[in-house]
Amino acid sequence: MNILVVLVLILLVFSEYKSSGETEECPPNKLKCYDNSTCIESAYWCDKWFDCPDSSDELYCTCKDRISVQYHCDGVHDCPNGEDEIGCFGCDQDSFSCFEGTDDLSKQQCVSLSQRCDGIWNCENGRDEKDCHLLRESYVNNADIVSVGYSSGYLFKNWYGKWYPVCSSSWIKAVNMWAHSACSSEVGRLTSQPTIKMVPVRRGLGLFISQTKTGKIQIQQDCGGQAVFVKCPVIPCGSTAPEASTSEILVASRIFGGKKSKPHAWPYIVAIHSYYRLFINCSGTIIDEKWILTAAHCVDSHPKNYYRIYAGLIRHHTWSPMTQTRRVEFVIRHPNFNPLTGANDIALMKLDEPLKFNRYVRNLCLPLPTWGTIPAVHEICTVIGWGISIQNGEREEEELREVELPIFDKCNDSTICTYEREKDACKGDSGGPLMCQIPNSNRLYIAGIVNREENNNPCGHFDAAGVYARVSFHYPWIKKTMNLDSRSFGFKLLEHCPGYECYGEDSICYNSDAQCNNYINCWTGIDEFENCSRNLPDELVNRDNKYSMIKWNSEENVDHFICTDVTQTIPRSLRCDKKIDCEDGSDELNCRCTDILYIKHPLSICNGRIDCADKTDELNCHDRRNENNTYLCTRSAVIIPAEKRCNGIRDCQLSDDEIDCYALTNGSHIELDIEGSTVLKINGIVSVNRNNTWTIKCFRNTIKLADEANKYCNILGFGNYKSISPLYIDARILKGYTSSKNSSITFNHYEVIKSILQSRHFGDCFALFIECQMSFKNPLSEYLYESNWTNEETYLLPWEATIFVDGKYHCPVLLLDTTWALTSTRCTKDINLKNNITAVVAGLSIPYQHVNGPHEEIRIVDHIENVGQLHTTLLHFNKLPITRYIKPIFVNHAKPYLSERGYCQATGVNQKLEKKSTILFVDIVGCPKNRLICFKNSIENWCSDNDSTENWSGFVSCYNSKGWYVAAVFHEKDIFCKITDSNTFIGIDIAFHFFSDIMNKIHIKLPSAQCDVNDMQCAEGKCIPRKDVCNGIQDCRDGSDENKDNCF
């Protein structure tokens, strides 16, 4: 909400209360409620309890206000955005202190946040240049002060106090250095190099950073849909964080007899919360990303239970960004646990999602059998936990505490005992670890589990030893259980909190009566302000969680899929791959087009172009395309201000903001397709897009009609004009509507004029109704799409189509006209139309091999004609429409004009029917006189002498001033390396007569292959058994087998 509006509302509240009578001024150390009804102690302000009748003492509190003052500026981040550590030690809100937690004011030094990570040591100790690189799986807000890194994720760099994702185009040595820095911050000393790869990400999220070979840092608007993903070397178990603490705080009270732990000194412990207790129930130890080891008496495997664990936690009742929380999916107690004697008091908890290891969260080693009898008697080990620190006190500690204890010798094989007077684990520490040092190492292992129950011997009693479950004794059971299939674990625990949970805060699961109970549990206060009878203006209640994260790549960030009705997890890559991997088949249920693209072609998701017929690939994209006054350049994949559209200046890299600015219309409406582009028309009234509004184009009546008609036909991508009819009409605004897929390419001239006459829309606008020649002149650059496959330019040529055989992708073809296509004999040698259902798919999207595109048209092939001497085949099918996305190249059956330079695209297949394309140039100078057309590769010496090359077969389409034409066919030629001429290419001069003769003949359509009578035939020719129709699994490209019309 606008801050000014909030202030105005607050002032209105004050003025209202003043008019009804004010209380006297408050005495010192007290504050007046907003309704002036009473004064309350200043210590009660933002203490989570409501004291003012109008609730104003808790209404405008921030996270920093709600936490204890003793936690301000102590070097530990307790608030989601670290605001409790800003403005400390005499520094203002826009700077930070170079020295944390010191009482020596002479050492204090403040540095502006804008000087952080600028490559210069502004702090004497260099603190402003530390942690300038991190890894995250979600997007980091550019201005975040505190950003937590992990041991894998997208690489981010801080530059002058702002975070930027690293662009994949950066100098590789810089990427390696930054990745090494990010990993060292989380792992410590690296034993091997990080794994670095370039992966697709969503477009339009903001600025990227890169570094050139000269060392120059660059901030760029976009990175071509690619980012750097880094996986650090494995964090060794039992290792401590590289810089686990900032200062050690010693206090007199103990756990029991211990001291407060250094911040983040013990990244292995988790707090366990259950639905039945609002505070820490027990502790546990991380032994794997998905496994927690704890005491059996702490947990219960009843299916109605609900547990959450909190890792990276220092103190509870705070909201630290370092904390990770997970739901417990299964509880497995030792089968021989005896609650009466405490024997075998050990349990495992399996988490619903893996923890993300970093400096704050990592696992503790298990004791290996080869280590022998450990720990040794008298060895000093450490216990940590949040239990009570004073024997007669019934208050659990908010901060993590530790105590060092010697190993005692009076215990059996299954337990460990410790003893030191007035030092021990205590009530609330149950399930936590007894940690000892691995022999001949500086790493730690979990030797025991705190298993004292609350009614056992008193903590630290003179005659009582501390008792722990010996982990080495239970090692075989632990490893066996972790390797079992989840189906053997019995009931899953509850998946959702049965009580109340703070929205967006990953909070504790409170009892239902925790809401509206006059005490704030959520730092935003939503549990007391929403649905509670406080009569507060909605405008004054902030219910938004401003710390929510944007997922960065696609809708799911996880690398696994959890099956629905069985206890089974599969790799995410197997979801929607057309093969059932879950026993219940749930991995293939309800698959959307975007789910398939996530696995098969992730770069097509949120790339600006609609590639799915259902449009799901461009939904929920976290960019600015849906904002008012913006325009999305679909080919360049960037967003620009709407006023820059059709202004005569190129603002998008591929000039798509200056294309499609003119159209031919019926004078009343403008037809748009699913992507918002105009529907291609070969005739109509010339219309123009000005200021994002379509209107009739008005000409001077003194113009040369032929010149203007040719100009606009060429602009629209056609040849010269065929006919022209001037008329006077009013300069109206055209109404836009989304056209049907089968809209005709032509208007009926008579009907358009008749409509204008009947509507009496005469005026002084001199307009032109023109008809253009059916040839296509859009340059190759208009078919280029940015950021698809790395290092390759991706072109979508509208005369290139493909054939599917029995429902599977087979080969590329070239559309000659609306009923004929050309391909290599390699593609058709194994096709028999009597046995194979063969379909031509035109109007392709980039991931056409995997999903049904929005502009596709499919026709079944009914005749194949081989031209053996040319090694080519012609395929016949029912008529295709001509659209912006389907443009047959030989539609006029006329010889092209060859005696001029131009550029071409050669498309071929190898013996494995793999497709490849390359750009060629027409070479006139070096062409032998007996040849009409020759070619050179656009990149000379493209292949090295040692490269192995293949023989390719296919076709060449070229462009010159007359437009596009089919230029040549080739067979078993190396078109990708060192082409100097095309003496062995078969030019259009030879092929023309063969093609014309075949296409002009009348062909008898022979009976073609059909699916079995009980099967369903998909449009692309795939046969679906009746039992698989309407089973929730999409088998046809267009999903028609799951259409309700086919379900009965």
N, C-alpha and C positions, 0 to 999 in steps of 0.2 A: 504494500500500500504506500502511496505517496506520503512522505513524512509530514509535509505541510498539512495534508488533510487530517492526519492523526492529531497534530498539534491544535488545529482549529477545533476539532471535536473535543479535545481535552479542555480547551479554554471555555467552550460552551458549557461543559459539565461544571467547571468552576464557577462560571457566572450564575448558573442556575442555583447552585448550592448557596452562593453568597446572598442571593435574593431571599432565600428562605431562612436566613439567620446563621451567622458564623459563631463558632466557639472562639474562645480567647486564644491567644497565641500559646503554642505548646512550650512547656518548660524544656530546659536543656536535656539532651539525650532522648528526646521524644519527637515523633513526626506526626503530622496531622493527616488524617484520612482525607481522601478527595472530597467526600461529602461534608467535610468540616464537622462531623458529628462527634469525633473523639480524637484523642491523641494516644498513640501507642509507643512502646519502647522502640527505639531505633533498631535494637538487636532483633526485634520481631519482624522487621521489614524484610521480606523475601526469605523467610525462614521455613517456607513450605506450609506453614499453618496459617489459616485465615483468622485475622484478628480484627480487621476493619469491617463494619457492617456492610460496606459497599464492595468489599473484597479488593480494594485498591492497593492494599499492602502486598498483594501477590500478582497484580495485574500486569505490570510492565517489567517484570524481572527477567534478566538475562541468565544464561547459564552461570556466568561468573558471579552474579548476585546470589545465586542459590547455593553455591558450594561454600564451605567454611572458609573464613578469611585466612586461616592458617595455611590453606592450600594455594593461596595466591602467590605467584612469583617464587615458587619453591623448586622450579626446574622440572616439574611433572605436569604434563598437559592433562587436565581433568575435564576440559570442555571440547566439544567436537571440532571447533576451529581454532583451538589454542588461545582463546582470548584471555584466559586466566594468567597467561605468561607474557602478555603484551603490556607495555607501559610500566615496566618494572625498573627498580634501582635508579630512579631519576630520569629514565628515558621516556619520550613521549610515545603516543600511540602509533606513530609512523616509523618507529625505530626500535632497535633491540639492543640489549646489553651484551657486550663481548664476554662478560664474566657472570656466571650464574651463581646465585646463592652465597656470595661472599659478603662478609661484613666489612671488608676493607674498602671503604669508599674511594680511597686513593687509586684503586685499581679500576674503578668503574669507567667504562668507555661506551658511548652510544654510537651506533652506526645506523644510518637510514636504511630502511628495507629495500629501497631502490638501488643500494650499493651491494646488496647480497649477490654473490656469485657473478661478479663483474670481472673476475680474473685478477683482482688486485686485493692484497691483504690490507683491509682497512682496520681490522682488529689486530692488536698486537699478537694475539695467539692464533690468528688465522681462522677464527670461528665463523666468520662471514663467508668463507670459501669452502666450508665443509658441507657434505650432503647436498651437493648441487646436481646430483643425478639420482634418479630412482626408477623403479619398475612398478607399474600398476596395471591391473586388468580392467580398470574402469577409468574414465576420463578424469583428469585432474583439472580443477578449475584454475584458470590462468593466474588468479590473484590469491590462491590459497596460501595461508601463512604456514600451516602445518599440513604436510602431506606424508602419509605413511607409505613406505616402500615395502616390496616383497621380494622373494628370491626368484620370481619369474613374472613376466608381464611386459607391457609396452614400455619402451624406453622414453623417459622424459628428462629434459634438462632445464634447470633454472638459469635464467639470464636476466640480470638486473632486477632480481626479486620477483620475476614472473615465470611460471612453468609453461613449457612448450613441449609437445610431442616431437620426437626426433624424426626427421624425414628420411625416407629410405634412399634418397638421392645423395645423402651426405657422403663425404670422403670416407672410405671404409676404415682407414686408420683412426679417424676421429670417432666413428661409431664403436670400434673396438675399445678405444680408450674410455669412452663414456660408459660403455657396458661394463667394463672392468671396474670402474669407479662405483657404479650402482651396486654391483655384486659385492664388492669389498665392504660397502657400508652395511649390508645385510648379513653376509656370510662371515666376514673376517678375512683372514689370509686365504687366498685362493690356491687350491692344489691343481687346478686345471682351468682351461679357458672357458668362458661362457659360450653357450650355443646361441648363435644369432641368425635370425631368418627374417625375411620380409613377408608380411602378411597383409591381407586386405582389411580395411577399416571403413567405417561409414564416412560419407562425405559431409563437408560443410560444418565441421565441429569447431573450426577456428584456425589460428595460425600455427605453423610448424617452424621448427628450427633446423638448420643444417650448417655444415662447415665445408668450405671448399678446400682444395689441395693447398692453396696458398695460406690457409689458416683463417680466412675471413668467415665470421659468423653471419648468417643470413636468416632473416625472418621472412617466411613466404606464406602466401594466402592458402595454398593447397599443396598436397603432396601426391596427387594422382591416385588417391584411394589406397595408398600403401603406407605402412608404418613399420617400425623396427620392433620385433618381439625378441626378448632375451630370456634365456633360461640359465640361471646360475648353476655352478657346480653344487652337488648335494651338500647341504649343511650337515657336518658330522654330528651325530647324536652326542648329547652331553656336553657340547661346547657352549661357552658363554658368548654373549653378544660382544661385538668389537669394542663398543663403548657403552657398557651396560648402565653406567650411572653418571650423574653429574656431580653429586655431592653425597656424602654419607651423613645421615642424621641420627645421632645417638640420643637415646632417652633412658629414663630410669626404669620405667615399667617394662615387663618382659612377657614373652609368649612361651610357656610360662617361664620367666626368668630370661627371656631373650631380648632381642633388639629389633627395631624397625629395619627392614631390608633396604638395601640400595635400590633406587628405582630401576626396574627392568633387569635386576641382577639374576632373577630366576625365571627364565622364559618357559619353563617346563610345566609349571603348575597351572591348574584350572580351578575355578570356583564352580561348584555344582549347585544349581538352583532347582528346586522342585516347585510344583504348583501349590503344594501344601504349606510351604514356608516362604515368607517374604524376604528372608535374609539368607546368607550363605548356609547351605545345608551341610555340605561336606566339601572336601577338596579331592582332586584327582591329578594324575600325572599323564602328560602326553607321551606316548611311546611310539606313535605312528600318526600320520596325517588324519586318519579316521578312527583311531583307537585311543581310549582313555583307560588307565588302570586306577582302580579305587578299591575301597573296602566294601565287602558284601553287605555289611549292616547299614551302609549308607543308601542303598538302592533297592528297588523292587521291580521285578519284570512284569508286574500286572499290566495288562493292555490299557487300562484307564489312567495310567500314570503319564506325567508329562515332565520331562527334564530338559534343561538347557545348561550348557557349559559356557564359561567365559574365560578365554585365554588372553594373555597379555595384560591381565588386570593387576593393578597395584593396590588400589583401594576401592571398595564398593561405595555405592551411593554417589558416584560421579559418572561422567559420560566421556571417558577418554577415547580419542580416535584410534589409539593403539590397540584397543580391545577388539577381539573377534569372538563372536558368539555363534554357536551351532546347536541345533536340536539333536537330542539323543534319539536314535532310531531303535536300537536294541540294547537291552541290559542282559548280560550273561553272568550270573553268579556262579561261583564254584559249586559243582554238584554236591560236594560233601561239606558245605558250610553248615556249621552248627551254631545257631544264634545264642544258645545257652552257654556253651563253653568258649565261643569265639574261635573255634578251630576253622581253618581254611577261610579266614575272613578276607576274601579277595574276590574282585569282580571286574569285568570288562564292560565298557560302554562303547558301542559303535555309533559314530556320528552320521548324520544325514548327508553332509557334504564335507570334503576334506578341508582341514585348516590350511592356511597359506603361511608357510614358514618365512620368518624374517628375523630381525634382531630381537623382537619382542615375543615371538612365539616359535618355539622349536621343541624337539623331542629329547627325552632323556634315554640313555642307553639301558637296555636290559642286560643283566649279568649273564655272561656266557658260561656254559658248563666247563669250558676249558680253563676258566680262571681259578678253579679249585674252591676251597672253603673261604668265602669272603662274606662280610668284612672280618678282619682280624680282631681279636680281643684287644681292647684299649685303643683301637683306631678311632680317630675323631671324625665324626660324620655330622651332617647338618639336617635339621628338620625345619620345614617352613609351613606356614598356614595363617589363617585368619581367626584362630580360636581365641578364647578368653585369655587375658594376660595376667589377671589377678585371681587367686584361688577362690575367693568368696564373691567375686564379681560375676554376674550373669550377663555381661555385655560382651558381644563379639567385637573383635577389633575391626576397624575399617581398613587399616593398612596391613599389608603383608608383613609378617614378622619371621624371624629366624632364630635358631638357637643351635649351638654346637654341643654335641654330646659324645661321650666316650662309649664304646661298645662294651657291654657287661657280659660276663661269661656264664651266667646262670640261666640258660634258655635251651630249648630243644631244637631239633633239626628244622622244624617248620616255622620257627619264630626267631626274632632277634630282640635282645634286651639292651636297653641303655640305662645308665644311672649317673646322675649328678644331682646333689641336693639342690632343691628349689629351681631346677631347670628340667623342662619336659614339654612334650606335646600335651595339648589339653583339649577340653570340650570345644568342638567346632573345627578341630584340626583333622578329624577322622578322614581317612582316605588319602591324605597327603603323603608326600614322599619322605623317606629317610635316605639322604643322598650321601654317597661316599665316592672317593676318588678311584678311578680305574688304575690298577697297578701299572706303574711306569708310564703314566700319562697324566696330562693336566685336565682330562675330561672326566665327567661324572657319570655314575650309573645309579639306578634306583635299587637300593639294597633292601628296603623294607617299606611297608605300608602302615600308616598309623591306624591301629584297630582298637584303641581303647574306647569302650562305650562310656557314656556319661555317668553311669552309676558304679563304675569300677573304682579302683583305688584313686585317691585324690591326686591331682596333678602335682608333680614335684614333691610328693610326700617323702618324709625322711627315710621310710623303710620300703618305699614302692619303686619298682623299676618300670621304665617305659617299655611297652610291649608292641612289637611290629610283626606283621606277616612277612616271612622271609621270601623274597621274590625269586631267588635262585632255586628254592625248593619247588616253587610252582611254575618254573620256566617251561617245562614240557607241556603243561596244561595251557599256558598262555599262548605259546606258538601254535599248538594244535587248534585252539579255538579261533585264532585269527585267520587260519587257513581254511576254515570250514565255509561252506556255502551258507549264505544268510538264511536259507530256508530251514536250516536245522536249529535256528535260534528261537523258534517259537513266535509268539505274538510280537507284532510291531507296537511300539508305544504310540500315544496320541500324536498326530501330525500337527494339530493346531492347539493353541492355548485354550483351555476350557473356561478361562476366566477373562481377565482384562489385560490387554497389552497396549503399551504406548505406540501409537501409529508412527511408523518410520524410524523408530529408535532401537530396534532389536532388543527390546526391554525384557525385564523379568516378567514372567506370567503371574500376575497378581490375582488374588481372589476377586470375584465379581464385585464384592462390596468395597473394593479399593477405589472405585470410581465414585465421585461425588461424596466423599467421606470427610471433607474439610481439610484434607492433607494432600499436598501435591507429590505425586510419584514421578510424573513425566516432567522433564526439565522445561518443556514448552508450556506446561500447565494444562494441556488439552484434557486430561482426565478430570479436571475440576471446572473447566470452562465450557466444555461441550456437553450438551444434554443434561446440564445441571441447572437448577432453578436459582440462578444468580441475577437474572434480569440485567445482564450486561449488554451494551450495544454490540452487535456483531462486528462493527467496524473497528472496535478497540481490542478485539481478540485475535491474536496472531496464531493461526492454526497450522501454518506452513512449516515444514521441516526444511530449512534452507540449506541443510547439509546433505540432501539427497544426491546420489550420484547418477550420472548418465552412463548407461552401458555403451561401450565404445564400438564394438564390432557389429554384432547382430543381436537379435532379441535374446538369445541364450548365450551366456559366457562360459557355461560349464562344459567340461570335456567328456561328460558321461550322461547317459539317459537312464532313468529309473523306470523299469517296467511297472505297469499299472496294477495288475492283479496278482503278480507273483513276486517273490523276493528275489529280484534279479536286476543287475545293473550291467549295461552294455556300453561300449564306446559310443560317443556322440556321433561318430562318423557312420554308424550303422543305422541311425534313425532315418527313415524315409528313403532307404536305398533300394526299395522294391523287393527286398528279401526279408522274410520274417526271422528275427533273431531272438526276440522275447518269446518265451513259451506261450504267453497269452496273445501274441501277435500285436501287442499294443504299440510296438515301435513303428508299425506301418499304418496305424489308425489315424484318421483325420489329418493327413498330411496336406499342407498347403504348398503352393508353388514355392514360396519363400523357404519352406523347410527343406525342399529338395535342393534349391540353390545354395543353401547354407553348406551343404556337403559337396555338391557337384561344381558350383561356380560362384563362390561367395562374393567375388568382386562385382557381381551384378546386383547385389543388394544395396539399396540406397546410393546408387551411382547416378541418379538423376533421370535415367531412361527407364520407362516401364518395359520390363522384359517378361512379365507374367500376365496372362490373360485376366487373372483375377486381381491384378494390381498390388498383390500383397508384398512384392519386393520393394515397393516405394512407400509403404505405410509405416507409421511410427518411426520415421527418420528424424533424429534429433538435430535438425538444421533449421534454417530460417525460411524454407520454401513456402510455408503456409502463412508467413507474415504478410500483412498488407503492404502494398507498394514494393514488392520484390518480384524478381523474374528469375526463374531457374533456366540456365543454359544447359540443356540436356546433354549435348555432345561434349561440351567443355567441362561439364559437371561443376559449375560454379554458380553462385547466386549474386545477382547485381541489383541495384535499385531499379525499380520499374521504369523510371523516367529515362533511363539509358537505353531502353528497348526501342529499336527502329529510329534512332536519332542521327543516323548517318556516320556514327563513330564506332569503331570496333572496340567493345569492352570485354568480350569473351574471347579466349584464346583462339577458338576455331570459328569465330565470327558468327556463331549461331544467334546472337542478338540482332544481327542485321540481315538475317535470312527469314523468309516467310513474312515479309512486311507488306507484300502485295498478294492479291488473290482475285480470282474470277468468281463472281457471285450472281445471284438472280436479282439483285437490286433491293432486296428486303432483308435477307438473312445471310449470315456467315456460318458455314458448316465447319465444325471442329471435330477432330478425332479424340480418342481416349487420352492422348498426351497433350491436347490443347493446340496441336498444329492444324492448319487449315486443310480441308479435304481437297485433294487434287482435282481440278477441273480443267478441261481442255478448251472450254468456251465459257463466255459469260461477260458481265460488266466489270471492267477494271475497278478494283476497290483497294483501299490503302489503310494501313494501321498507323494512326497518329495518336500519341499520348495514350496508348493502350485502348484506343477506341477505333473500331472499324467503321469507315464511311466510304461513300462513293468517291472515286477519284474524278475531280473536275479538271478538264483541259481547256486551254485557249482554243477558240474556234478557228484560229489562224494556223494551227499546227499542220504539219504534213502527216496525214493520217497513217500512211504506210510505215513511216519511220517510227512513229509512236507505237503502232501495233507490233512491229518487229521487236522494239525495245522491251515491251512488257511480256511478250511471249518468251523472249530470251531470259528475262529476269525470273520468270516462273519455271524455267528449266526446259522449255520446249524449243522447237525449231522456229522458223519465221512464221508470220501470220498466214492464215489460209483465207480468211474473210474478215470484213470489218463493217460495222453498222453504227454510225453516230446517232445519238439521241439526246434530247433534253429531259432532265429529270431533277427533282429536288435533291439537294445535298443532304441526304438523310443519314442517320446513324443506323447501322445494321445490327439486328438482333442476333446474338450468338446462340447456337445450340449444338449439342453433341450428335453427330450424324450416326446413322446405322452403319454397320460394317459393310453392307452391300450397296452403298450409295453409288449412283452412276457417275462416271467421269464427265458426262455431258449434260448440259441443260437443253431443253427444247426451246429453240430461239423464239418460235411463234408463241409459246406459252408464257415466256418471260415478258415479251412485249405486250401481250394481251393482258397480263396481270397489271402491268404498269398503267395501261390505258384505263382499265376498270377501276383502279384505285385512285385515278386522277392525280397521281403523284408527278405532275408536270412541274418544271421549275426552270431556273436559269443555269443549272449545272450541265455543261456540255460533256457528256459521258460517252464512253466507247464500249460497244459490245463486240468482242473479238473472238475469233476461233483460231487456234494455233495448229501448226503441223505436228503430227504425232511422231516426233523424234525427241530424244532426250539429251539435254546439253548441260545438266548440272556438272560442275567440275568434280574431280575425285575428292577434293578437300571437303566437300559437303557431305561425304559419306564416311568421314573419319570420326571415330569415337575415341575419346581420351580415356586413359587409365583403365584399360581392361587387362590384357596380359602384359606383364613387365617386359620391356625391351622389344615389344612388337606393336606396330601400329595396326589397329583393328578397323577394318572397313566393312560396312554393310552395303554391298552393291545390290540394288533392287532387281537386277536381272539374274542374280545368282540364287538358286534354290537348292533343294536337296531331295534325295529319294530315300524313302524308308521301305524296307522289305520285310514283310511279315511283322510289322510294328517296330522294327529296329532300324536305327540310323545306318545308312549304307554308303552313300556317295554324294558329292556335289554335282549339280547340273547347271547349265546355262539356259535361261529362258529365251528361246528364239522368238516366239510369239505367244499368243494367249492359249494355244493348244499344243505347242511343240516345245520340247527341251532337248538339249544336246549334252552328251557326256562321253566319256572314254569307254571303249569296248571292255576295258578292264572291269568297269563297274557293272556291266550287264552280262558278262559271259556265263555266270552261274544262275541267272534269273530265268525262270520258266513261268510265264504268266498263267499257265494252267495249274501250277502248283504253288506259286508265290504271289501273295497279294502285294502289289507294288504301288506305292503312292508318291506323288510329287508334293512336297511341302514348300510353299512360297511365302513371301512376306516374313522373312526370318527375323528373329531377335538374336542377340549375340549368343546366349546359351541355348540355342535351338535344339541341340542334341539331347537336352535333358528335360526341357519344360515346354509347355504350349505357350506361344507368344500372343500378344494382343492383336497382331495384324496378320496372323497366319491364314492361309487358304490351302486346303488339301484337296487333291484330285487323284482318283485311282487311274493308273496307267492301263490303257486298253489295247495298245499296239506298240511294238518295238521294231524298229527298222535299222539294221546294221549297214554301215557304209564301210565295208571291210578295207578297201584300199586307203581310207583315211583314218582307220583305227578309231572310228567314232560311231556313236549310236544315237539315233533320234527316238524320242519317246512321245507318244500321243496320249492326250487326256482331254477331258471335258474343259470347256472354256474357263479361263481364269479372268477375274476383273483386273483392270489397270488402275493402280492406286499409287500413292506416294511411295509405297513400300514394295510394289510389284510393277516392274517396268520391263517388259520383254524388249530385248535389244535389237531384234531383227523383225520388228513388227510390221515394217513396210515392205519387207522382202525386196529391198533395193540395195544395189551395190553402193558401198560408201566411197567417199572421195579420199584416195589413199596418198596422193602425192604431196603431203605436207607432214611436218614433224608433229609429234604428239606423245603422250605417255599411255602406258597400257598396264593392265594387271593380268598376270598369268596365274591360273589356278589349276593345280594338278593333283593327282593321287599317285602314290607309289604302289608297290605290289601288295602291301598290306591294306590298301584302300585308305591310307591316312592322307588327309588333305593338307596342302600348303599353298601359300600364295606369295608372289613377289612382284615388285614394280619393275617394268621394263620401259625403255624409251624406243620410239620408232627412229630407226637410223636410215636416213636417206643417202647421206654422203658415201658411207662405206658399203652400200648395198649393191650387189652385182646387177648389171643392166637387165639380166633375164629374170630378175625377181621384182615384184611390185612392192614388197614390204619386208623389212629386216628389223631386227631388234638388238638392243644392248641392255645389259643389266644396269639398273640405276645405281648400283654400288659396285665399282670395279674391284676385282680381286677380293670379292666378298668372302671367299673361302681360302684358307691357307693350302699350301701344297700337300700337307699331310692329312687334310680333311677327307673323310670318305664320303662320296656322293652317291646319289641314287638316281635311277631312271624314273622319270615322271611322265605321266600322260594326262592331257587335259586340253584347255582352250585358253585363248588370249582375247581379251576385250580391250579396245583402245578408244582414245578420246582425241578429237581435233576440233577445229572450228565448226564443223558440221554436226558435231555431237558424238555420241557413243556408237560403236559398231563392233560386231564380232570380226576379229582380224585374222585369226589363224587357229589351227589345231596342231597338237604335237603329240608324239608318242615315243616313250623311252628316251627322253632327253634330259640332260642335266641343266635345268633352267635357273638354277640358283647360284652357280659359280662360273665366273669368267665367260659369260656370253659375249661374243664379239659380233656375230651376225646370225641370221636365221636361214641360212641356205637350206637346212634340212627341215625347217618348219613348213607346214602346208598352209599357204596363204589363202585368204578369202577368194582370191581370183580363181583358184582351182576348186575350192569347196562350194562356192556359190551355186553352181549349176546342180550339184548333187543335192544340196539342201532344198533348193527351189523345186526340183522335180518331185522329191519325196513329199514335201509339204503341200504341193498343189494337187496331188492325187487324192482320189476318194478312197478311203480305207474302210474295210469292213471290220467292225468291232467284233472281235472273237470273244467267246465266253471266257471269263477270267476266273481265277481261283476264288473260292468263297469259304467262309467259316462253316463249321458244322451247323446243322439246322438248329441245334439247341444252344449254340454259343452266340455270344454277342460280338459283333465286329466293330472295332473302334475305327474312327475316321482315318487313322494312319495305317489301318490294315491288321492290327493286332487282334487275335481271336481270344475272347475271354470266356472260359467255361461258365455255365449258368450259375454254378455254386459260388463263383467268385464275384458275381454281380451283386452290388448292394451289400457288401460285407464290411464296409468302412474303409477298405483299402483301395486307393485310386490306381487303376491299372492303365486306363486310357490316358493319352496325353492331355485331353481336355476334361478329364474326370467324368465323362458321360456315363461310365459304368456305375457311378455313385449318384447320378442324377435321380431325383425322386420320381421322375416320369418313367424311369426304367425299373423302378423298385415296386414289386407287387407281392 
